[in-house]
Amino acid sequence: MNQPRVMAKTSGDTATISLYGDIGGSLFDDGITAKDVAAALAECAGAKTLNIAISSYGGDVFEGFSIYNLIKRHSATQKIVTVDGIAASAGSLICMAGTTILMGKSSMLMLHEASSRTSGTADEMRDTADRLEKINASMTQIYSSRSGQSQSTIRKMLAKEVWLTAKESVDLGLADKVIKDDAQIDDARAGMRAVASASPLIRQYRNAPARLLAGFDPALSQDLFKENKVKVKKLLKALGLHSPAGEREALLAIQELRAKAGKFDALQDKGTIISRSSDNAPSTDRVLSAEQIAAAAKAGWGAEKLAWIKEQIQKNGAVPREVA
């Protein structure tokens, strides 16, 4: 399941980027992120025409906003977006960055309001609702500006969760032209379409067309789920976390380790780890040398054990025997 979600290639003054899959990253980096798109666009620097092929059931709205802005800012004078299959939710938002939007004959756009799963106090939930309204307002402005439809009309469409055929999209100004479906899709595109068909997002939308639900591959999606579940279980064990910990707890633990590692790297770059004096520590600073740091690293000592070394320096005024 290591199919790339973002692909870029250039030929003269023309560059092509393919975006297939859900919008936004995850613990296993299996979605389309703004970072991925920024890297792909960097490969297309200097292109006068930028072709963007997309098929996505949507995902993270803020990643969608970021990708939209990245494409808008690209120096290409022509940005031609082609919807090969479905551009739903954040996927349709990204399409609006195109100077020209083309729809495959059987493709669709989906627009809806932002949503969130939240819990907490009444004030916290009101804050969430306020944030969602601001997101809806931003999306409304983008769709309205691109289509020429009034903001009132767009807001009604978002509230309904509309699924638009290629022709309907063109009629509403959300796309420019319907093109014939290309039967000669290369293996890479076909593979990425298969990945997109496994997205469980299609099951979360309240008005998803029956033909799209029929095209959803639950077996492939279940395989991805099982594969990721095993990875999460192994990761939690490595992090010292246990049930009912899940992906969220793993992400928090990783973030904490990254923060510790960042501090350690900054000190290691200077060749020393310094324990600052405190009320219950020796008045002079104690230093762990670069050689001792290297010995600790070779022994497999991580950020937490290195922190313990610093504590021992403070308590005993000496480096522990294990790394002395």
C-alpha positions in Angstrom: 0.0 0.0 0.0 2.9 2.3 -0.7 1.4 3.9 -3.8 2.5 7.6 -4.0 -0.3 10.0 -3.6 1.4 13.0 -5.3 3.4 12.6 -8.5 5.0 15.4 -10.6 6.7 15.4 -14.0 7.8 18.2 -16.3 8.3 18.5 -20.0 9.5 21.8 -21.4 7.3 24.6 -20.2 4.6 22.2 -19.0 4.4 20.4 -15.7 1.9 17.8 -14.5 0.9 16.9 -10.9 -1.4 14.0 -10.0 -3.2 14.1 -6.6 -5.0 10.9 -5.8 -6.2 10.0 -2.3 -7.5 11.6 0.9 -6.4 15.2 1.8 -4.3 15.4 4.9 -1.7 13.3 6.6 -2.0 10.6 9.2 0.2 8.6 11.5 1.4 6.6 8.5 1.7 9.5 6.0 -0.8 7.9 3.7 -2.6 11.1 2.6 -2.0 14.1 0.4 -0.4 16.9 2.5 0.4 20.5 1.7 4.1 19.6 2.3 3.9 16.9 -0.4 2.3 19.4 -2.8 4.8 22.1 -2.0 7.6 19.7 -2.8 5.9 18.7 -6.1 5.3 22.3 -7.1 9.0 23.1 -6.4 9.9 20.5 -9.0 7.7 22.4 -11.4 9.3 25.8 -10.9 9.4 27.8 -14.1 6.6 25.9 -15.8 4.2 28.1 -17.7 1.4 25.5 -17.8 0.6 23.5 -14.8 -1.7 20.4 -15.3 -3.3 19.1 -12.1 -5.1 15.8 -12.2 -7.2 15.0 -9.0 -9.4 12.3 -7.6 -10.1 12.6 -3.9 -13.0 12.1 -1.5 -11.7 15.0 0.6 -10.3 15.1 4.1 -8.6 17.8 6.2 -10.1 21.2 5.3 -7.0 23.2 6.5 -4.7 21.0 4.4 -7.2 21.7 1.6 -6.9 25.5 2.1 -3.1 25.2 2.2 -2.9 23.2 -1.1 -5.4 25.6 -2.7 -3.2 28.6 -1.8 0.0 26.8 -2.9 -1.5 26.2 -6.4 -2.9 29.8 -6.6 0.6 31.2 -5.8 2.4 29.1 -8.4 3.9 31.2 -11.1 2.4 29.2 -14.0 0.0 31.4 -16.1 -2.2 28.4 -16.9 -3.3 26.1 -14.1 -5.5 23.4 -15.6 -7.2 21.2 -13.1 -8.8 17.9 -14.4 -11.2 16.0 -12.2 -10.6 12.4 -13.2 -13.0 10.8 -10.8 -14.4 12.6 -7.8 -13.4 15.9 -6.1 -15.3 15.9 -2.9 -15.1 18.2 0.1 -11.5 19.5 0.5 -10.9 18.0 -2.9 -13.4 20.2 -4.7 -11.9 23.2 -2.8 -8.5 22.5 -4.2 -10.0 22.4 -7.7 -11.1 26.1 -7.4 -7.4 27.1 -7.6 -7.4 26.3 -11.3 -7.6 29.0 -14.1 -9.4 26.2 -16.0 -11.3 23.3 -14.5 -12.0 20.3 -16.7 -14.4 17.5 -15.7 -14.2 14.0 -17.0 -17.6 12.9 -18.4 -18.3 10.6 -15.5 -16.7 12.7 -12.8 -18.3 14.6 -9.9 -17.8 17.5 -7.5 -19.1 17.5 -3.9 -19.5 20.6 -1.7 -20.6 20.6 1.9 -20.2 22.4 5.2 -17.3 21.8 7.5 -17.9 19.3 10.3 -16.1 18.2 13.4 -16.4 15.6 16.1 -16.1 17.3 19.5 -16.9 17.0 23.2 -16.6 19.2 26.2 -18.5 21.9 27.9 -21.2 24.1 26.4 -18.7 26.9 25.9 -16.2 24.6 24.3 -18.8 23.3 21.9 -20.0 26.8 21.1 -16.4 27.7 20.3 -16.2 24.8 17.9 -19.4 25.8 16.2 -18.0 29.4 15.8 -14.8 28.0 14.2 -16.9 25.9 11.8 -18.9 28.9 10.8 -15.7 30.8 10.0 -14.4 27.8 7.9 -17.8 27.7 6.1 -17.5 31.4 5.3 -14.0 31.0 3.8 -15.2 28.1 1.7 -18.2 30.0 0.6 -16.1 32.9 -0.6 -13.8 30.6 -2.6 -16.6 28.8 -4.4 -18.6 32.0 -5.0 -15.6 33.9 -6.4 -14.7 31.0 -8.8 -18.3 30.3 -10.0 -19.9 33.7 -10.0 -22.7 32.3 -7.8 -23.9 34.5 -4.9 -22.6 33.6 -1.5 -26.2 33.0 -0.4 -26.6 30.3 -3.1 -23.3 28.7 -2.2 -24.2 28.6 1.5 -27.4 26.8 0.6 -25.5 24.3 -1.5 -23.0 23.6 1.3 -25.8 23.1 3.8 -27.4 20.5 1.5 -24.2 18.6 0.7 -24.6 18.7 -3.1 -23.1 16.1 -5.4 -22.8 17.6 -8.9 -22.3 15.8 -12.2 -19.8 17.2 -14.7 -22.5 19.0 -16.6 -24.1 20.5 -13.4 -20.7 21.7 -12.3 -20.1 23.5 -15.6 -23.7 25.0 -15.6 -23.0 26.4 -12.1 -19.7 27.9 -13.1 -17.7 25.5 -10.8 -16.0 24.0 -13.8 -15.4 25.2 -17.4 -15.7 22.2 -19.6 -16.7 18.5 -19.8 -14.1 16.3 -21.6 -14.2 12.8 -22.8 -13.0 10.2 -20.4 -9.6 8.9 -21.3 -9.5 5.2 -21.5 -5.7 5.1 -21.8 -4.9 5.7 -18.1 -1.4 4.6 -17.3 -0.6 2.1 -14.6 0.4 4.7 -12.0 -2.9 6.6 -12.3 -4.9 3.3 -12.2 -3.0 2.3 -9.1 -3.7 5.6 -7.4 -7.4 5.4 -8.3 -7.5 2.1 -6.6 -6.1 3.7 -3.5 -8.7 6.4 -3.7 -11.5 3.9 -4.0 -10.5 2.4 -0.6 -11.2 5.7 1.2 -13.7 5.2 4.0 -14.7 8.9 3.8 -17.3 8.0 1.2 -19.2 6.2 4.0 -19.3 9.4 6.1 -21.2 11.6 3.7 -24.9 11.7 4.1 -25.9 12.1 0.4 -23.3 10.0 -1.4 -24.7 8.7 -4.7 -25.4 5.0 -4.8 -23.1 4.4 -7.8 -20.1 5.8 -5.8 -21.0 3.7 -2.7 -21.2 0.7 -5.0 -17.7 1.5 -6.3 -16.3 1.7 -2.8 -14.0 -1.3 -2.1 -14.6 -2.3 1.5 -12.2 -5.2 1.2 -9.4 -2.9 0.2 -10.3 -0.4 2.9 -10.5 -3.2 5.5 -7.0 -4.4 4.4 -5.7 -0.9 4.9 -7.4 -0.7 8.3 -6.0 -4.0 9.5 -2.5 -3.1 8.2 -2.6 0.2 10.1 -4.0 -1.4 13.2 -1.1 -3.8 13.4 1.3 -0.9 12.9 -0.4 1.1 15.6 -0.2 -1.8 18.0 3.5 -2.3 17.4 4.1 1.5 17.7 2.2 1.7 21.0 4.3 -1.1 22.4 7.5 0.6 21.4 6.4 3.8 23.0 5.5 2.0 26.2 1.8 2.7 25.8 -0.9 0.2 26.4 -4.7 -0.3 25.7 -6.9 1.7 25.4 -4.2 4.0 23.9 -4.6 4.6 20.2 -3.4 6.7 17.3 -4.0 10.0 19.1 -2.0 9.0 22.1 0.8 7.6 19.9 0.9 11.0 18.0 1.2 12.9 21.3 4.0 10.6 22.5 5.9 11.0 19.3 5.5 14.8 19.4 6.9 14.8 23.0 9.8 12.6 21.9 10.5 14.9 18.9 10.5 17.9 21.2 13.0 16.2 23.5 15.1 15.1 20.6 15.1 18.7 19.2 16.5 20.0 22.5 19.0 17.2 22.6 20.2 17.8 19.0 20.6 21.5 19.7 22.9 20.7 22.7 24.7 17.9 20.8 25.6 20.4 18.0 27.5 22.3 20.6 29.3 19.2 21.7 28.0 19.3 25.3 25.0 18.7 27.5 24.9 21.2 30.3 23.0 20.8 33.6 22.2 24.2 34.9 22.5 24.8 38.6 19.4 25.0 40.7 18.4 25.3 44.3 19.2 21.7 45.1 22.1 21.2 42.7 25.8 22.1 42.8 26.4 25.8 42.1 28.7 25.1 39.1 27.5 23.7 35.8 28.3 20.1 35.0 29.2 19.1 31.5 28.7 15.9 29.6 31.3 15.8 26.8 30.7 15.1 23.1 32.6 11.8 23.5 30.3 10.8 26.3 27.2 11.8 24.3 28.5 9.5 21.5 29.0 6.7 23.9 25.5 7.1 25.2 24.1 7.1 21.6 26.1 4.0 20.7 24.7 2.3 23.7 21.2 3.1 22.4 20.4 5.6 25.1 17.4 7.8 24.1 16.3 11.3 25.2 14.7 10.1 28.4 17.9 8.3 29.6 20.0 11.3 28.6 17.8 13.4 30.8 18.4 10.9 33.6 22.2 11.3 33.0 21.8 15.0 33.5 19.9 14.4 36.8 22.7 12.1 38.0 25.2 14.9 37.2 23.2 17.3 39.3 22.8 14.9 42.2 26.3 13.4 42.3 28.5 15.9 40.5 29.7 13.2 38.2 28.8 11.4 35.0 27.3 7.9 35.6 29.6 5.0 35.1 27.6 3.6 32.2 28.8 6.4 29.9 31.9 7.7 31.8 
